Amino acid sequence: MVSISNAESLYGSILHRRSMGLSRLKPDPVDHNLIEWMLDAANWAPSHGDTEPWRFTVFSGEGRASLAELFEKAHDGDSTKDDRARESAHKRAFAAPVWISIGMVPGRKADGSLMMSVDEELMAVACAVQNLHLMASAIGLAGMWHSKGSSVHPAVARGLGLEAPDRLLGFFMCGWPSSDWLSSTRRPLAEKVRWVE
Ligand SMILES: Cc1cc2nc3c(=O)[nH]c(=O)nc-3n(C[C@H](O)[C@H](O)[C@H](O)COP(=O)(O)O)c2cc1C
């Protein structure tokens, strides 16, 4: 049976979800229960073979000092940048009230081989992050998946205990919005869909 009101409400949540970066986050802390709600939604993502490969580490409050240390590791080996790197890593880690690392740990068989392909595991983690982001937006929290630079640096991944074939896929940073909620557009669906009937 089609439930129009459920479908409308889900569609509304999908359209409402926006990516809002560090400059759009208030420094105010976010209630632990709200973050747990987002993580619980993430945990309901589908995964082929029920491998549930998503792994998250939440950094908030003073816990962000250890995140700053991780970000610093991304600069290790470049001594000319040490002081500045330390300062910018600290500034960055404390620029969002909540950072959630997005890890992928593939399911393994008893003999250590992978249960599913790495592609399938990555797709499942993306589903989990979409659930998390949808829930954040529905709660009214601004956030964004960041997947470049120190957010995916191998030294940061190592610091989080994610060694190959595990992967660090970035961070979801979030907080209460400091600006108006953003709007967005999409190019027409017709450019992306071909019907064969
Ligand atoms: C896998 C993934 C990685 C992303 N990485 C970044 C990033 O590193 N930096 C960034 O500014 N936005 C990043 N984004 C956010 C996109 O820029 C954003 O989703 C896109 O502009 C559409 O905006 P919307 O999410 O508000 O609909 C990422 C989004 C996804 C799905």
The ligand as an ORCA input file, in Angstrom:
! r2SCAN-3c Opt
* xyz 0 1
  C      31.264     11.655     -1.005
  C      31.165     13.152     -0.856
  C      32.295     13.872     -0.570
  C      32.238     15.266     -0.421
  N      33.387     15.966     -0.148
  C      33.361     17.304     -0.057
  C      34.553     18.046      0.211
  O      35.619     17.481      0.409
  N      34.457     19.386      0.270
  C      33.275     20.038      0.081
  O      33.251     21.273      0.102
  N      32.118     19.359     -0.146
  C      32.136     18.010     -0.202
  N      30.964     17.311     -0.416
  C      29.690     18.025     -0.445
  C      29.269     18.356     -1.858
  O      30.002     19.449     -2.327
  C      27.757     18.654     -1.861
  O      27.085     17.458     -1.542
  C      27.241     19.157     -3.199
  O      27.746     20.438     -3.473
  C      25.718     19.235     -3.236
  O      25.222     20.046     -2.202
  P      24.142     19.495     -1.170
  O      24.812     18.363     -0.420
  O      23.812     20.655     -0.274
  O      22.967     19.006     -1.932
  C      31.001     15.938     -0.561
  C      29.843     15.184     -0.838
  C      29.922     13.815     -0.984
  C      28.677     13.024     -1.274
*
